[in-house]
Amino acid sequence: MLDPIARKRLLRSFTYGLFWVSAEHDDQRGIFTANWVSQASFDPPLLMLSVEGDSSTLPLIRASGRFVIGPFRSDQRELAGDLGRPKARAGDKIAAYQLETVSMETGGWALSDSLGAMACEVRSVSDAGDSVVLIAEVLEARVLSDGLPLTMQDAGFRHFG
């Protein structure tokens, strides 16, 4: 039997980092905060990313087959919260938050003021409840600054479980 109190407590004990994810297709661009991210393979280098099904950036990822992802720095809690807001409320987040970006050699763009970025190409897509799980190959990796990564616990963010 699934005890909802135990489920919530245990899911809240999982450790998560906080990442920004950007994508573009045609003249549209999007960015959001993600935390369900994990390395899936060393060879080839694969990442797993879970994206909410109603994300405004998900159609851009699906259309282009690509995204760029990077960890927030430990001092970027406010930015992680800002980029977690839905586009319907925040509008064009790149303009609204005056984000500085840098182009990736293999396509896409990164937040220039972050620890680094990995340009990824989607290899598989699976429905997962209210989300979609993407498995993507890392095509390019770039370190942009030194520092520690921001975690959910350090940011004070919590899943509802």
TORVO-352493 format. One record per residue (C-alpha): residue number from 1; residue in three letters; x, y, z. Coordinates in pm, whole numbers, plus 50000, padded with zeros to 5 digits. Layout:
residues N
{seq NUM type ALA xx X yy Y zz Z}
...
This chain:
residues 161
{seq 1 type MET xx 50000 yy 50000 zz 50000}
{seq 2 type LEU xx 50128 yy 50346 zz 49911}
{seq 3 type ASP xx 50139 yy 50558 zz 50225}
{seq 4 type PRO xx 50110 yy 50920 zz 50099}
{seq 5 type ILE xx 50291 yy 51063 zz 50403}
{seq 6 type ALA xx 50584 yy 50821 zz 50366}
{seq 7 type ARG xx 50592 yy 50884 zz 49989}
{seq 8 type LYS xx 50611 yy 51261 zz 50039}
{seq 9 type ARG xx 50878 yy 51233 zz 50309}
{seq 10 type LEU xx 51096 yy 50999 zz 50107}
{seq 11 type LEU xx 51061 yy 51186 zz 49776}
{seq 12 type ARG xx 51158 yy 51507 zz 49956}
{seq 13 type SER xx 51476 yy 51335 zz 50078}
{seq 14 type PHE xx 51600 yy 51271 zz 49722}
{seq 15 type THR xx 51887 yy 51503 zz 49631}
{seq 16 type TYR xx 51847 yy 51726 zz 49328}
{seq 17 type GLY xx 52054 yy 51990 zz 49157}
{seq 18 type LEU xx 51899 yy 52290 zz 48985}
{seq 19 type PHE xx 51964 yy 52343 zz 48616}
{seq 20 type TRP xx 51859 yy 52587 zz 48346}
{seq 21 type VAL xx 51748 yy 52440 zz 48014}
{seq 22 type SER xx 51728 yy 52645 zz 47694}
{seq 23 type ALA xx 51595 yy 52562 zz 47350}
{seq 24 type GLU xx 51517 yy 52739 zz 47026}
{seq 25 type HIS xx 51337 yy 52665 zz 46704}
{seq 26 type ASP xx 51277 yy 52900 zz 46413}
{seq 27 type ASP xx 51247 yy 53244 zz 46578}
{seq 28 type GLN xx 51125 yy 53116 zz 46914}
{seq 29 type ARG xx 51332 yy 53058 zz 47225}
{seq 30 type GLY xx 51264 yy 52937 zz 47574}
{seq 31 type ILE xx 51431 yy 52867 zz 47905}
{seq 32 type PHE xx 51320 yy 52701 zz 48227}
{seq 33 type THR xx 51449 yy 52560 zz 48555}
{seq 34 type ALA xx 51477 yy 52183 zz 48581}
{seq 35 type ASN xx 51575 yy 51957 zz 48865}
{seq 36 type TRP xx 51500 yy 51605 zz 48745}
{seq 37 type VAL xx 51829 yy 51555 zz 48560}
{seq 38 type SER xx 52071 yy 51264 zz 48571}
{seq 39 type GLN xx 52361 yy 51119 zz 48379}
{seq 40 type ALA xx 52246 yy 50801 zz 48202}
{seq 41 type SER xx 52561 yy 50676 zz 48027}
{seq 42 type PHE xx 52934 yy 50741 zz 48000}
{seq 43 type ASP xx 52975 yy 50610 zz 47646}
{seq 44 type PRO xx 52813 yy 50774 zz 47468}
{seq 45 type PRO xx 52762 yy 51058 zz 47717}
{seq 46 type LEU xx 52385 yy 51062 zz 47778}
{seq 47 type LEU xx 52166 yy 51270 zz 48009}
{seq 48 type MET xx 51810 yy 51211 zz 48125}
{seq 49 type LEU xx 51589 yy 51517 zz 48161}
{seq 50 type SER xx 51230 yy 51524 zz 48280}
{seq 51 type VAL xx 51020 yy 51813 zz 48145}
{seq 52 type GLU xx 50666 yy 51898 zz 48252}
{seq 53 type GLY xx 50425 yy 51815 zz 47971}
{seq 54 type ASP xx 50280 yy 52169 zz 47967}
{seq 55 type SER xx 50621 yy 52342 zz 47946}
{seq 56 type SER xx 50626 yy 52612 zz 47679}
{seq 57 type THR xx 50984 yy 52512 zz 47594}
{seq 58 type LEU xx 50904 yy 52144 zz 47535}
{seq 59 type PRO xx 50761 yy 52206 zz 47184}
{seq 60 type LEU xx 51085 yy 52385 zz 47094}
{seq 61 type ILE xx 51289 yy 52087 zz 47212}
{seq 62 type ARG xx 51065 yy 51846 zz 47022}
{seq 63 type ALA xx 51082 yy 52053 zz 46701}
{seq 64 type SER xx 51458 yy 52112 zz 46708}
{seq 65 type GLY xx 51561 yy 51785 zz 46870}
{seq 66 type ARG xx 51807 yy 51979 zz 47085}
{seq 67 type PHE xx 51851 yy 52168 zz 47410}
{seq 68 type VAL xx 52131 yy 52323 zz 47614}
{seq 69 type ILE xx 52154 yy 52258 zz 47988}
{seq 70 type GLY xx 52375 yy 52382 zz 48269}
{seq 71 type PRO xx 52387 yy 52396 zz 48647}
{seq 72 type PHE xx 52304 yy 52715 zz 48832}
{seq 73 type ARG xx 52576 yy 52853 zz 49059}
{seq 74 type SER xx 52509 yy 52835 zz 49433}
{seq 75 type ASP xx 52444 yy 53212 zz 49442}
{seq 76 type GLN xx 52177 yy 53201 zz 49166}
{seq 77 type ARG xx 51876 yy 53100 zz 49379}
{seq 78 type GLU xx 51668 yy 53399 zz 49270}
{seq 79 type LEU xx 51741 yy 53334 zz 48902}
{seq 80 type ALA xx 51647 yy 52966 zz 48941}
{seq 81 type GLY xx 51315 yy 53076 zz 49090}
{seq 82 type ASP xx 51256 yy 53333 zz 48816}
{seq 83 type LEU xx 51323 yy 53085 zz 48537}
{seq 84 type GLY xx 51089 yy 52838 zz 48706}
{seq 85 type ARG xx 50792 yy 53066 zz 48643}
{seq 86 type PRO xx 50564 yy 52971 zz 48354}
{seq 87 type LYS xx 50606 yy 53171 zz 48033}
{seq 88 type ALA xx 50237 yy 53265 zz 48058}
{seq 89 type ARG xx 50324 yy 53469 zz 48371}
{seq 90 type ALA xx 50681 yy 53575 zz 48296}
{seq 91 type GLY xx 50666 yy 53637 zz 47921}
{seq 92 type ASP xx 50997 yy 53616 zz 47733}
{seq 93 type LYS xx 51222 yy 53529 zz 48027}
{seq 94 type ILE xx 51541 yy 53611 zz 47838}
{seq 95 type ALA xx 51422 yy 53970 zz 47789}
{seq 96 type ALA xx 51232 yy 53999 zz 48118}
{seq 97 type TYR xx 51534 yy 53901 zz 48329}
{seq 98 type GLN xx 51791 yy 54061 zz 48096}
{seq 99 type LEU xx 51981 yy 53735 zz 48058}
{seq 100 type GLU xx 52320 yy 53739 zz 47893}
{seq 101 type THR xx 52377 yy 53444 zz 47664}
{seq 102 type VAL xx 52660 yy 53286 zz 47471}
{seq 103 type SER xx 52623 yy 53078 zz 47155}
{seq 104 type MET xx 52727 yy 52714 zz 47159}
{seq 105 type GLU xx 52942 yy 52587 zz 46869}
{seq 106 type THR xx 52702 yy 52299 zz 46798}
{seq 107 type GLY xx 52395 yy 52522 zz 46814}
{seq 108 type GLY xx 52176 yy 52671 zz 47080}
{seq 109 type TRP xx 52276 yy 52909 zz 47356}
{seq 110 type ALA xx 52381 yy 52911 zz 47718}
{seq 111 type LEU xx 52348 yy 53146 zz 48011}
{seq 112 type SER xx 52688 yy 53313 zz 48014}
{seq 113 type ASP xx 52665 yy 53369 zz 48391}
{seq 114 type SER xx 52650 yy 53003 zz 48497}
{seq 115 type LEU xx 52889 yy 52721 zz 48582}
{seq 116 type GLY xx 52880 yy 52580 zz 48233}
{seq 117 type ALA xx 52671 yy 52434 zz 47957}
{seq 118 type MET xx 52617 yy 52114 zz 47764}
{seq 119 type ALA xx 52457 yy 52114 zz 47421}
{seq 120 type CYS xx 52248 yy 51799 zz 47378}
{seq 121 type GLU xx 52070 yy 51615 zz 47099}
{seq 122 type VAL xx 51758 yy 51418 zz 47191}
{seq 123 type ARG xx 51786 yy 51043 zz 47130}
{seq 124 type SER xx 51455 yy 50927 zz 47283}
{seq 125 type VAL xx 51135 yy 51067 zz 47429}
{seq 126 type SER xx 50903 yy 50884 zz 47669}
{seq 127 type ASP xx 50581 yy 50994 zz 47832}
{seq 128 type ALA xx 50609 yy 50979 zz 48211}
{seq 129 type GLY xx 50286 yy 51076 zz 48386}
{seq 130 type ASP xx 50252 yy 51454 zz 48376}
{seq 131 type SER xx 50602 yy 51486 zz 48231}
{seq 132 type VAL xx 50816 yy 51374 zz 47938}
{seq 133 type VAL xx 51154 yy 51207 zz 47989}
{seq 134 type LEU xx 51418 yy 51290 zz 47731}
{seq 135 type ILE xx 51739 yy 51098 zz 47686}
{seq 136 type ALA xx 51991 yy 51312 zz 47503}
{seq 137 type GLU xx 52350 yy 51283 zz 47391}
{seq 138 type VAL xx 52594 yy 51551 zz 47502}
{seq 139 type LEU xx 52752 yy 51701 zz 47190}
{seq 140 type GLU xx 52946 yy 51987 zz 47349}
{seq 141 type ALA xx 53049 yy 52081 zz 47701}
{seq 142 type ARG xx 53183 yy 52417 zz 47809}
{seq 143 type VAL xx 53293 yy 52544 zz 48153}
{seq 144 type LEU xx 53191 yy 52909 zz 48197}
{seq 145 type SER xx 53287 yy 52986 zz 48559}
{seq 146 type ASP xx 53407 yy 52835 zz 48884}
{seq 147 type GLY xx 53191 yy 52777 zz 49187}
{seq 148 type LEU xx 52955 yy 52534 zz 49351}
{seq 149 type PRO xx 52626 yy 52414 zz 49200}
{seq 150 type LEU xx 52291 yy 52513 zz 49346}
{seq 151 type THR xx 52084 yy 52230 zz 49494}
{seq 152 type MET xx 51714 yy 52214 zz 49576}
{seq 153 type GLN xx 51795 yy 52186 zz 49947}
{seq 154 type ASP xx 52031 yy 52485 zz 49945}
{seq 155 type ALA xx 51775 yy 52691 zz 49752}
{seq 156 type GLY xx 51499 yy 52598 zz 49996}
{seq 157 type PHE xx 51284 yy 52468 zz 49708}
{seq 158 type ARG xx 51067 yy 52161 zz 49770}
{seq 159 type HIS xx 50856 yy 51927 zz 49567}
{seq 160 type PHE xx 50501 yy 51886 zz 49680}
{seq 161 type GLY xx 50549 yy 51506 zz 49658}
